[in-house]
Amino acid sequence: MRWLLGLVCLAAFGQVQRLEIEFTGVNCAPCLESLPGRAKRIRGVAEASVDASKGLLKLTMEPVNRVRVEQFRDIIEQDGTKAVRATVLEIRGVMDSDGKLTVPNHPVPYAVESAKPIGAGTVLLKGTIEDLKAMRIKVSEVSVLR
């Protein structure tokens, strides 16, 4: 019963839903080919593919997951490739009154930048992250969840 309650709370609280990370500097064909497989080893990844011509790692997550954007930045950069930015991000979480997004299993809330004020509560944010070290989400669309 506790397990079911924990699963329901996690599903309601938040997760990364979809992510595309732009990268540069891949000088090794096997490294490029292995990238989707390395991404799929992260529990919660449903689909992973690479668009080599655009330098994009495209990811779709399971409905309930515990992934963090930093995990994908790190697997991209482990072979000397540079993770440039997240060109697509869909993330569900809880906004606080200070404009920070809290997501499960992430020790620090994400900073959020939005042209319009976002109220506190559970939201689905769509946007980008221009600096994968600072992890500041630039919001393009907000959906309030119940």
C-alpha positions in Angstrom: 0.0 0.0 0.0 2.8 2.4 0.8 4.4 1.7 -2.5 1.2 2.6 -4.4 0.8 5.8 -2.3 4.4 6.7 -3.1 3.8 6.1 -6.8 0.7 8.2 -6.9 2.5 11.1 -5.1 5.5 10.9 -7.5 3.2 10.9 -10.5 1.3 14.0 -9.2 4.5 15.8 -8.1 6.6 16.0 -11.2 9.0 14.7 -13.8 10.7 15.4 -17.0 8.4 14.3 -19.8 10.4 15.2 -23.0 13.9 16.5 -23.6 16.1 17.3 -26.6 19.7 18.3 -25.9 21.9 19.9 -28.6 25.5 18.8 -28.6 28.7 19.4 -30.5 32.2 18.0 -30.8 31.5 14.3 -31.6 34.6 13.1 -33.4 33.9 9.4 -33.0 31.2 7.5 -34.8 30.9 4.7 -32.2 30.5 7.4 -29.5 27.6 8.9 -31.5 26.0 5.5 -32.1 26.2 4.5 -28.5 24.6 7.6 -27.1 20.9 6.4 -27.4 21.9 3.2 -25.7 23.6 5.0 -22.9 20.6 7.2 -22.4 18.2 4.2 -22.4 20.1 2.7 -19.5 18.7 5.5 -17.3 15.6 4.2 -15.6 12.5 6.1 -16.8 13.6 6.6 -20.4 11.0 5.3 -22.9 12.7 6.3 -26.2 16.1 7.8 -27.1 17.4 8.7 -30.5 20.2 10.8 -32.1 19.8 13.2 -35.0 23.4 13.4 -36.0 22.9 16.0 -38.7 21.4 18.5 -36.1 23.5 17.3 -33.2 20.4 16.4 -31.0 19.8 13.7 -28.5 16.0 13.3 -28.4 14.4 11.7 -25.3 10.9 10.7 -24.3 10.3 9.5 -20.7 8.0 7.0 -19.1 4.9 8.6 -17.6 6.4 8.1 -14.1 10.1 8.6 -13.8 12.9 9.9 -11.7 15.3 11.3 -14.3 17.1 14.6 -14.1 18.3 16.8 -17.0 21.8 16.7 -15.5 22.0 12.9 -16.1 21.8 13.4 -19.8 24.2 16.3 -19.9 26.7 14.1 -18.1 26.3 11.1 -20.4 26.8 13.3 -23.4 29.9 14.9 -21.9 31.5 11.7 -20.7 33.3 11.1 -24.0 34.4 14.7 -24.5 31.3 15.9 -26.4 29.9 19.2 -25.4 26.2 19.4 -24.3 25.2 22.9 -25.6 21.6 23.4 -24.4 18.2 21.8 -24.0 16.3 23.0 -27.1 13.1 21.2 -25.9 12.1 20.6 -22.4 8.7 19.5 -21.0 8.8 19.1 -17.3 6.1 18.7 -14.6 6.6 20.0 -11.1 5.5 22.3 -8.3 6.1 26.0 -8.6 6.7 27.8 -5.4 6.0 31.5 -4.6 9.6 32.4 -5.3 9.4 31.2 -8.9 11.3 28.0 -8.5 10.2 24.6 -9.9 10.6 21.6 -7.6 10.9 18.2 -9.2 11.4 14.8 -7.4 14.9 13.5 -6.9 16.4 16.9 -7.8 18.3 18.3 -4.8 17.9 21.9 -5.9 14.8 23.5 -7.5 15.1 24.7 -11.0 15.2 28.5 -11.5 12.5 29.6 -13.9 12.4 32.6 -16.3 9.0 33.5 -17.8 7.6 36.5 -19.5 4.4 36.1 -17.6 4.0 35.4 -13.9 3.5 31.8 -13.0 1.4 31.1 -9.9 2.3 28.6 -7.2 1.0 25.1 -7.8 1.5 22.0 -10.0 2.4 22.9 -13.6 3.6 21.5 -16.9 6.3 23.8 -18.3 7.5 23.8 -21.9 10.7 25.7 -22.7 14.5 25.6 -23.1 17.6 25.6 -21.0 20.3 27.7 -22.6 23.0 27.0 -20.0 23.1 23.3 -18.8 25.4 24.2 -15.9 23.1 26.9 -14.5 19.9 24.9 -15.3 17.6 27.9 -15.6 14.4 27.1 -17.5 13.3 29.7 -20.0 9.5 29.1 -20.3 7.6 29.3 -23.5 4.3 27.7 -22.4 2.7 26.9 -19.0 -0.2 24.5 -18.2 -1.7 24.5 -14.7 -2.4 21.0 -13.6 -5.0 19.9 -11.1 
